[in-house]
C-alpha cells in the first residue's frame, strides 16, 4: 500500500466510527454567542470564562502596546524578543500567585512540555494522575524520567507508588481542575503526600486561574500557602482572555527554567500586544473581583437548574460541566439537537476522553435566560423530565 493511502484509510476508519474531526472557524469575536456563516448560537464551548477575550479592557492595552512596541517580537527572550512588558507581566503573575517569581511561555501546552522535562530529569521519577491533560502526558514522555500513573484522584494509589519508588527526585503532577471533567483534585492531600515523600508538586492550574478564589486559583481555594516545593503552571488563554502560559514558583526554579526549558530558549517571544493583553487581564481580575463572583453565580445557577431537571452534575465550583452519555452516536445526536435549539456545545469523543460527553463551559457573560434555555434544552434532548 502506498504511504499516502495509509492516512486515507485511517481517516476512513475515523469517519465510520464517528470520530472524524473537522475545523469550523467562527466569523465573530469570542463571546457569549458564536457565529459561523449566518448561524448564531449561544456559546457554551469556550474557555473564556470571564468574558475578557473580546472586551475593551484588554483590547485597548493591546492596541497601546502595538503602537509603542510594534507587533512581532523578532527573537527569543534570551536574545532581543522580550520587552519591558514581559518582565512586568511576570512580576504581576508572581504577586498574583504568591510566589517569588514567574516565567511566561508561548502557551500552556508549551509550558508543560518545556518545564516538565526540565524539572524531571532522566534520574528522576514522575507521578501523574491518569486524567492529566495531553500536554502533561507529552511533557512526561519527553522527560525520559521514570513514569508512574496513579488512578484518578486516588491518594492511596499515589501513596503506594511514592513509597515504592527508590528515586530521590520525585515530581507529582496533577491538574487542579480537570479540563474534561471539571472536578477538583485534592490539592491539600496530594501536597501532604509530597511532603511525606520529599517530592515536588507541579499543579496545572489552567482551569482554576481566574475561576477559583477571586481568580487566584487552587492554592488560594484550598487555603494552602505557596511553597518552594510547589510549582504552579497556568494560562492566560482561558479565563484571562489572552494567550500564553506561565510557571509561578521559587526564584531558583524560575532561574533554572530560564536555563533549561527548551520551549522558552528556542521560541520567539510572544508579541508585546499579547503580553499587554495578559497584563491588563490580570490587573482587571485583581481590581474587579465581581467578575469572578458573577461567573460563580452562573456556575451555581446552571448546576441547580440541571439537578432540578434530573441531570446529574458534579458539585465542584468550576466552569466545566460534563454531561456524560453512553456512545459517540449519543454525543453527536445531542450536540446536533442542541445546535438546532441555538446552543453550541460540541460532542467530546475518544481519544480525548474515554466516555463521550457534552462539555458545557460557562461564562460570566451568560445571562440567567441563557442558562435557563440551556438547562431546559438539555433536559429535552437527553430525555429527562
One Martini backbone bead per residue (centre of mass of N, CA, C, O) as a GRO file, in nm:
protein
  385
    1UNK     BB    1   0.094   0.037   0.025
    2UNK     BB    2   0.084   0.347  -0.005
    3UNK     BB    3   0.147   0.584   0.225
    4UNK     BB    4  -0.101   0.775   0.172
    5UNK     BB    5  -0.321   0.547   0.215
    6UNK     BB    6  -0.292   0.522   0.519
    7UNK     BB    7  -0.439   0.791   0.585
    8UNK     BB    8  -0.704   0.735   0.441
    9UNK     BB    9  -0.783   0.487   0.609
   10UNK     BB   10  -0.790   0.630   0.878
   11UNK     BB   11  -1.010   0.836   0.806
   12UNK     BB   12  -1.228   0.628   0.743
   13UNK     BB   13  -1.243   0.504   1.026
   14UNK     BB   14  -1.319   0.760   1.175
   15UNK     BB   15  -1.583   0.812   1.023
   16UNK     BB   16  -1.727   0.539   1.096
   17UNK     BB   17  -1.693   0.613   1.423
   18UNK     BB   18  -1.743   0.929   1.471
   19UNK     BB   19  -1.416   1.071   1.484
   20UNK     BB   20  -1.418   1.296   1.286
   21UNK     BB   21  -1.243   1.591   1.240
   22UNK     BB   22  -1.329   1.942   1.216
   23UNK     BB   23  -1.305   2.270   1.091
   24UNK     BB   24  -1.493   2.559   1.246
   25UNK     BB   25  -1.491   2.876   1.199
   26UNK     BB   26  -1.537   3.183   1.313
   27UNK     BB   27  -1.715   3.525   1.246
   28UNK     BB   28  -1.633   3.621   1.547
   29UNK     BB   29  -1.610   3.696   1.847
   30UNK     BB   30  -1.549   3.611   2.145
   31UNK     BB   31  -1.839   3.479   2.341
   32UNK     BB   32  -2.168   3.434   2.413
   33UNK     BB   33  -2.156   3.412   2.108
   34UNK     BB   34  -2.176   3.226   1.791
   35UNK     BB   35  -2.049   3.248   1.445
   36UNK     BB   36  -2.144   3.061   1.143
   37UNK     BB   37  -2.198   3.241   0.915
   38UNK     BB   38  -2.552   3.273   0.973
   39UNK     BB   39  -2.503   3.126   1.247
   40UNK     BB   40  -2.638   3.176   1.577
   41UNK     BB   41  -2.510   3.100   1.909
   42UNK     BB   42  -2.479   2.981   2.202
   43UNK     BB   43  -2.180   2.977   2.405
   44UNK     BB   44  -2.069   2.644   2.548
   45UNK     BB   45  -1.729   2.627   2.430
   46UNK     BB   46  -1.567   2.824   2.628
   47UNK     BB   47  -1.269   2.948   2.816
   48UNK     BB   48  -1.403   3.243   2.850
   49UNK     BB   49  -1.509   3.283   3.158
   50UNK     BB   50  -1.496   3.625   3.183
   51UNK     BB   51  -1.522   3.779   2.903
   52UNK     BB   52  -1.228   3.916   2.786
   53UNK     BB   53  -1.137   3.863   2.485
   54UNK     BB   54  -1.344   4.116   2.365
   55UNK     BB   55  -1.257   4.335   2.555
   56UNK     BB   56  -1.156   4.656   2.625
   57UNK     BB   57  -0.946   4.599   2.853
   58UNK     BB   58  -0.742   4.452   2.635
   59UNK     BB   59  -0.753   4.600   2.363
   60UNK     BB   60  -0.635   4.872   2.446
   61UNK     BB   61  -0.358   4.760   2.544
   62UNK     BB   62  -0.276   4.623   2.282
   63UNK     BB   63  -0.276   4.879   2.107
   64UNK     BB   64  -0.069   5.037   2.271
   65UNK     BB   65   0.165   4.831   2.239
   66UNK     BB   66   0.178   4.836   1.929
   67UNK     BB   67   0.260   5.132   1.909
   68UNK     BB   68   0.525   5.104   2.090
   69UNK     BB   69   0.641   4.786   1.991
   70UNK     BB   70   0.474   4.647   1.808
   71UNK     BB   71   0.449   4.313   1.717
   72UNK     BB   72   0.684   4.155   1.659
   73UNK     BB   73   0.952   4.015   1.838
   74UNK     BB   74   1.208   3.858   1.662
   75UNK     BB   75   1.278   3.684   1.931
   76UNK     BB   76   1.398   3.566   2.194
   77UNK     BB   77   1.433   3.632   2.525
   78UNK     BB   78   1.759   3.583   2.517
   79UNK     BB   79   1.765   3.817   2.329
   80UNK     BB   80   1.522   4.053   2.176
   81UNK     BB   81   1.206   3.969   2.233
   82UNK     BB   82   1.179   4.130   2.479
   83UNK     BB   83   1.000   4.344   2.694
   84UNK     BB   84   0.898   4.526   2.959
   85UNK     BB   85   0.624   4.365   2.979
   86UNK     BB   86   0.724   4.084   3.051
   87UNK     BB   87   0.836   4.148   3.334
   88UNK     BB   88   0.576   4.273   3.444
   89UNK     BB   89   0.401   4.019   3.419
   90UNK     BB   90   0.572   3.834   3.600
   91UNK     BB   91   0.538   4.003   3.854
   92UNK     BB   92   0.227   3.990   3.864
   93UNK     BB   93   0.198   3.682   3.879
   94UNK     BB   94   0.360   3.633   4.135
   95UNK     BB   95   0.174   3.803   4.315
   96UNK     BB   96  -0.093   3.652   4.249
   97UNK     BB   97   0.047   3.358   4.341
   98UNK     BB   98   0.276   3.399   4.574
   99UNK     BB   99   0.560   3.426   4.441
  100UNK     BB  100   0.885   3.501   4.353
  101UNK     BB  101   0.821   3.394   4.054
  102UNK     BB  102   0.805   3.413   3.685
  103UNK     BB  103   0.714   3.252   3.359
  104UNK     BB  104   0.678   3.297   3.019
  105UNK     BB  105   0.482   3.138   2.772
  106UNK     BB  106   0.326   3.068   2.462
  107UNK     BB  107   0.185   2.828   2.627
  108UNK     BB  108   0.061   2.581   2.811
  109UNK     BB  109   0.183   2.355   2.650
  110UNK     BB  110   0.471   2.465   2.649
  111UNK     BB  111   0.509   2.466   2.951
  112UNK     BB  112   0.484   2.158   2.996
  113UNK     BB  113   0.695   2.057   2.764
  114UNK     BB  114   0.930   2.223   2.919
  115UNK     BB  115   0.925   2.192   3.236
  116UNK     BB  116   0.909   1.888   3.291
  117UNK     BB  117   1.178   1.792   3.155
  118UNK     BB  118   1.355   1.984   3.328
  119UNK     BB  119   1.266   1.876   3.620
  120UNK     BB  120   1.257   1.571   3.497
  121UNK     BB  121   1.489   1.372   3.487
  122UNK     BB  122   1.634   1.065   3.423
  123UNK     BB  123   1.673   1.040   3.749
  124UNK     BB  124   1.373   1.058   3.776
  125UNK     BB  125   1.020   1.092   3.892
  126UNK     BB  126   0.682   1.046   3.784
  127UNK     BB  127   0.348   1.150   3.912
  128UNK     BB  128   0.043   1.082   3.735
  129UNK     BB  129  -0.256   1.152   3.650
  130UNK     BB  130  -0.468   0.981   3.431
  131UNK     BB  131  -0.628   1.277   3.349
  132UNK     BB  132  -0.422   1.429   3.230
  133UNK     BB  133  -0.313   1.629   3.012
  134UNK     BB  134  -0.153   1.602   2.714
  135UNK     BB  135   0.082   1.797   2.791
  136UNK     BB  136   0.172   1.625   3.030
  137UNK     BB  137   0.221   1.361   2.889
  138UNK     BB  138   0.436   1.476   2.696
  139UNK     BB  139   0.629   1.581   2.912
  140UNK     BB  140   0.686   1.305   3.037
  141UNK     BB  141   0.803   1.169   2.783
  142UNK     BB  142   1.038   1.383   2.733
  143UNK     BB  143   1.206   1.340   3.003
  144UNK     BB  144   1.292   1.022   3.075
  145UNK     BB  145   1.149   0.946   3.312
  146UNK     BB  146   1.000   0.792   3.541
  147UNK     BB  147   0.662   0.650   3.507
  148UNK     BB  148   0.365   0.723   3.702
  149UNK     BB  149   0.023   0.612   3.717
  150UNK     BB  150  -0.253   0.733   3.882
  151UNK     BB  151  -0.543   0.713   3.995
  152UNK     BB  152  -0.798   0.907   3.988
  153UNK     BB  153  -0.768   1.073   4.291
  154UNK     BB  154  -0.567   0.860   4.433
  155UNK     BB  155  -0.398   0.865   4.724
  156UNK     BB  156  -0.328   0.567   4.775
  157UNK     BB  157  -0.183   0.513   4.507
  158UNK     BB  158   0.023   0.736   4.529
  159UNK     BB  159   0.152   0.636   4.792
  160UNK     BB  160   0.251   0.365   4.684
  161UNK     BB  161   0.438   0.477   4.461
  162UNK     BB  162   0.617   0.654   4.639
  163UNK     BB  163   0.713   0.429   4.832
  164UNK     BB  164   0.840   0.236   4.596
  165UNK     BB  165   1.031   0.462   4.522
  166UNK     BB  166   1.395   0.521   4.505
  167UNK     BB  167   1.385   0.796   4.411
  168UNK     BB  168   1.476   1.123   4.479
  169UNK     BB  169   1.343   1.264   4.230
  170UNK     BB  170   1.015   1.395   4.276
  171UNK     BB  171   0.713   1.431   4.060
  172UNK     BB  172   0.400   1.572   4.109
  173UNK     BB  173   0.110   1.556   3.885
  174UNK     BB  174  -0.165   1.799   3.853
  175UNK     BB  175  -0.463   1.890   3.816
  176UNK     BB  176  -0.701   2.088   3.956
  177UNK     BB  177  -0.877   2.124   3.697
  178UNK     BB  178  -1.038   1.915   3.498
  179UNK     BB  179  -1.097   1.970   3.161
  180UNK     BB  180  -1.335   1.732   3.114
  181UNK     BB  181  -1.477   1.719   3.426
  182UNK     BB  182  -1.438   1.959   3.656
  183UNK     BB  183  -1.278   1.849   3.875
  184UNK     BB  184  -1.116   1.826   4.193
  185UNK     BB  185  -0.832   1.821   4.340
  186UNK     BB  186  -0.651   1.711   4.630
  187UNK     BB  187  -0.418   1.922   4.713
  188UNK     BB  188  -0.369   1.876   5.013
  189UNK     BB  189  -0.321   1.568   5.004
  190UNK     BB  190  -0.091   1.574   4.796
  191UNK     BB  191   0.103   1.757   4.955
  192UNK     BB  192   0.137   1.573   5.196
  193UNK     BB  193   0.274   1.348   5.032
  194UNK     BB  194   0.510   1.515   4.933
  195UNK     BB  195   0.629   1.573   5.213
  196UNK     BB  196   0.662   1.270   5.302
  197UNK     BB  197   0.842   1.216   5.005
  198UNK     BB  198   1.010   1.449   4.890
  199UNK     BB  199   0.821   1.618   4.683
  200UNK     BB  200   0.716   1.766   4.407
  201UNK     BB  201   0.463   2.008   4.307
  202UNK     BB  202   0.260   2.001   4.007
  203UNK     BB  203   0.034   2.255   3.892
  204UNK     BB  204  -0.245   2.261   3.681
  205UNK     BB  205  -0.418   2.592   3.667
  206UNK     BB  206  -0.584   2.667   3.410
  207UNK     BB  207  -0.904   2.618   3.530
  208UNK     BB  208  -0.858   2.815   3.800
  209UNK     BB  209  -0.766   3.055   3.678
  210UNK     BB  210  -1.017   3.300   3.731
  211UNK     BB  211  -1.226   3.111   3.919
  212UNK     BB  212  -1.079   3.077   4.190
  213UNK     BB  213  -1.032   3.271   4.445
  214UNK     BB  214  -1.052   3.545   4.283
  215UNK     BB  215  -0.853   3.391   4.057
  216UNK     BB  216  -0.591   3.254   4.205
  217UNK     BB  217  -0.683   2.957   4.267
  218UNK     BB  218  -0.619   2.656   4.430
  219UNK     BB  219  -0.452   2.738   4.673
  220UNK     BB  220  -0.650   2.950   4.776
  221UNK     BB  221  -0.896   2.762   4.794
  222UNK     BB  222  -0.722   2.562   5.006
  223UNK     BB  223  -0.535   2.730   5.194
  224UNK     BB  224  -0.240   2.728   5.049
  225UNK     BB  225   0.063   2.812   5.076
  226UNK     BB  226   0.314   2.896   4.922
  227UNK     BB  227   0.588   2.690   4.791
  228UNK     BB  228   0.897   2.575   4.694
  229UNK     BB  229   0.747   2.276   4.631
  230UNK     BB  230   0.564   2.455   4.437
  231UNK     BB  231   0.423   2.437   4.104
  232UNK     BB  232   0.273   2.682   3.889
  233UNK     BB  233   0.052   2.642   3.631
  234UNK     BB  234  -0.064   2.858   3.357
  235UNK     BB  235  -0.308   3.069   3.188
  236UNK     BB  236  -0.423   3.331   2.950
  237UNK     BB  237  -0.642   3.162   2.747
  238UNK     BB  238  -0.886   3.175   2.934
  239UNK     BB  239  -1.003   3.365   3.169
  240UNK     BB  240  -0.790   3.599   3.054
  241UNK     BB  241  -0.829   3.627   2.722
  242UNK     BB  242  -0.558   3.540   2.589
  243UNK     BB  243  -0.206   3.446   2.568
  244UNK     BB  244  -0.052   3.182   2.724
  245UNK     BB  245   0.194   3.095   2.971
  246UNK     BB  246   0.292   2.974   3.310
  247UNK     BB  247   0.537   2.997   3.576
  248UNK     BB  248   0.507   2.958   3.935
  249UNK     BB  249   0.784   3.020   4.164
  250UNK     BB  250   1.073   3.000   4.257
  251UNK     BB  251   1.362   3.152   4.181
  252UNK     BB  252   1.521   2.894   4.122
  253UNK     BB  253   1.327   2.761   3.920
  254UNK     BB  254   1.318   2.991   3.717
  255UNK     BB  255   1.619   3.003   3.654
  256UNK     BB  256   1.637   2.713   3.555
  257UNK     BB  257   1.431   2.744   3.316
  258UNK     BB  258   1.587   2.958   3.159
  259UNK     BB  259   1.827   2.723   3.114
  260UNK     BB  260   1.616   2.450   3.029
  261UNK     BB  261   1.368   2.555   2.865
  262UNK     BB  262   1.308   2.501   2.537
  263UNK     BB  263   1.043   2.675   2.482
  264UNK     BB  264   1.203   2.936   2.554
  265UNK     BB  265   1.485   2.933   2.412
  266UNK     BB  266   1.349   2.837   2.102
  267UNK     BB  267   1.143   3.085   2.113
  268UNK     BB  268   0.958   3.319   2.017
  269UNK     BB  269   0.825   3.570   2.149
  270UNK     BB  270   0.574   3.723   2.257
  271UNK     BB  271   0.392   3.973   2.179
  272UNK     BB  272   0.328   4.271   2.323
  273UNK     BB  273   0.012   4.275   2.293
  274UNK     BB  274  -0.027   4.008   2.444
  275UNK     BB  275   0.102   4.091   2.709
  276UNK     BB  276  -0.083   4.334   2.761
  277UNK     BB  277  -0.342   4.170   2.779
  278UNK     BB  278  -0.259   3.998   3.023
  279UNK     BB  279  -0.204   4.230   3.216
  280UNK     BB  280  -0.490   4.350   3.206
  281UNK     BB  281  -0.637   4.096   3.312
  282UNK     BB  282  -0.505   4.071   3.587
  283UNK     BB  283  -0.579   4.354   3.686
  284UNK     BB  284  -0.887   4.320   3.657
  285UNK     BB  285  -0.930   4.085   3.854
  286UNK     BB  286  -0.810   4.227   4.104
  287UNK     BB  287  -1.009   4.497   4.076
  288UNK     BB  288  -1.267   4.284   3.979
  289UNK     BB  289  -1.424   4.046   4.158
  290UNK     BB  290  -1.715   4.039   4.032
  291UNK     BB  291  -1.656   3.861   3.783
  292UNK     BB  292  -1.623   3.599   3.950
  293UNK     BB  293  -1.894   3.608   4.094
  294UNK     BB  294  -2.064   3.581   3.839
  295UNK     BB  295  -1.959   3.310   3.752
  296UNK     BB  296  -2.038   3.155   4.012
  297UNK     BB  297  -2.342   3.208   3.980
  298UNK     BB  298  -2.371   3.055   3.709
  299UNK     BB  299  -2.276   2.784   3.807
  300UNK     BB  300  -2.489   2.740   4.029
  301UNK     BB  301  -2.740   2.775   3.849
  302UNK     BB  302  -2.691   2.550   3.646
  303UNK     BB  303  -2.674   2.312   3.847
  304UNK     BB  304  -2.950   2.352   3.972
  305UNK     BB  305  -3.121   2.315   3.711
  306UNK     BB  306  -3.019   2.036   3.632
  307UNK     BB  307  -3.104   1.888   3.889
  308UNK     BB  308  -3.409   1.961   3.868
  309UNK     BB  309  -3.402   1.792   3.573
  310UNK     BB  310  -3.220   1.519   3.630
  311UNK     BB  311  -2.915   1.615   3.601
  312UNK     BB  312  -2.608   1.510   3.654
  313UNK     BB  313  -2.373   1.684   3.870
  314UNK     BB  314  -2.121   1.832   3.990
  315UNK     BB  315  -2.007   2.038   4.290
  316UNK     BB  316  -1.800   2.199   4.166
  317UNK     BB  317  -1.669   2.544   4.126
  318UNK     BB  318  -1.679   2.501   3.807
  319UNK     BB  319  -1.705   2.573   3.445
  320UNK     BB  320  -1.722   2.256   3.410
  321UNK     BB  321  -1.995   2.059   3.246
  322UNK     BB  322  -2.059   1.734   3.226
  323UNK     BB  323  -2.241   1.519   2.988
  324UNK     BB  324  -2.296   1.197   3.004
  325UNK     BB  325  -2.258   0.926   2.770
  326UNK     BB  326  -2.250   0.620   2.600
  327UNK     BB  327  -2.211   0.736   2.303
  328UNK     BB  328  -2.112   0.888   2.023
  329UNK     BB  329  -2.393   0.911   1.897
  330UNK     BB  330  -2.520   1.060   2.136
  331UNK     BB  331  -2.337   1.309   2.131
  332UNK     BB  332  -2.405   1.397   1.840
  333UNK     BB  333  -2.708   1.422   1.874
  334UNK     BB  334  -2.718   1.628   2.106
  335UNK     BB  335  -2.555   1.848   1.969
  336UNK     BB  336  -2.750   1.883   1.730
  337UNK     BB  337  -3.006   1.955   1.901
  338UNK     BB  338  -2.883   2.204   2.029
  339UNK     BB  339  -2.828   2.358   1.771
  340UNK     BB  340  -3.133   2.374   1.690
  341UNK     BB  341  -3.162   2.558   1.976
  342UNK     BB  342  -2.903   2.760   1.987
  343UNK     BB  343  -2.659   2.557   2.084
  344UNK     BB  344  -2.312   2.546   2.162
  345UNK     BB  345  -2.216   2.186   2.214
  346UNK     BB  346  -1.987   1.980   2.165
  347UNK     BB  347  -1.859   1.683   2.112
  348UNK     BB  348  -1.686   1.450   2.321
  349UNK     BB  349  -1.426   1.229   2.214
  350UNK     BB  350  -1.250   0.998   2.116
  351UNK     BB  351  -0.936   1.031   2.268
  352UNK     BB  352  -0.990   1.255   2.477
  353UNK     BB  353  -1.204   1.044   2.579
  354UNK     BB  354  -1.366   0.765   2.688
  355UNK     BB  355  -1.629   0.920   2.761
  356UNK     BB  356  -1.875   1.053   2.628
  357UNK     BB  357  -1.968   1.412   2.574
  358UNK     BB  358  -2.093   1.710   2.710
  359UNK     BB  359  -1.921   2.028   2.729
  360UNK     BB  360  -1.978   2.267   2.958
  361UNK     BB  361  -1.920   2.625   2.931
  362UNK     BB  362  -1.891   2.892   3.144
  363UNK     BB  363  -1.994   3.241   3.180
  364UNK     BB  364  -2.021   3.573   3.278
  365UNK     BB  365  -2.206   3.644   3.014
  366UNK     BB  366  -2.425   3.481   3.103
  367UNK     BB  367  -2.753   3.449   3.138
  368UNK     BB  368  -3.030   3.335   3.287
  369UNK     BB  369  -3.166   3.268   3.014
  370UNK     BB  370  -2.945   3.097   2.896
  371UNK     BB  371  -2.944   2.878   3.124
  372UNK     BB  372  -3.237   2.796   3.098
  373UNK     BB  373  -3.221   2.703   2.805
  374UNK     BB  374  -3.009   2.490   2.845
  375UNK     BB  375  -3.151   2.309   3.061
  376UNK     BB  376  -3.410   2.254   2.897
  377UNK     BB  377  -3.272   2.132   2.647
  378UNK     BB  378  -3.124   1.900   2.784
  379UNK     BB  379  -3.374   1.760   2.898
  380UNK     BB  380  -3.494   1.695   2.619
  381UNK     BB  381  -3.241   1.544   2.470
  382UNK     BB  382  -3.191   1.329   2.725
  383UNK     BB  383  -3.484   1.251   2.864
  384UNK     BB  384  -3.586   1.440   3.074
  385UNK     BB  385  -3.837   1.602   3.257
   0.00000   0.00000   0.00000
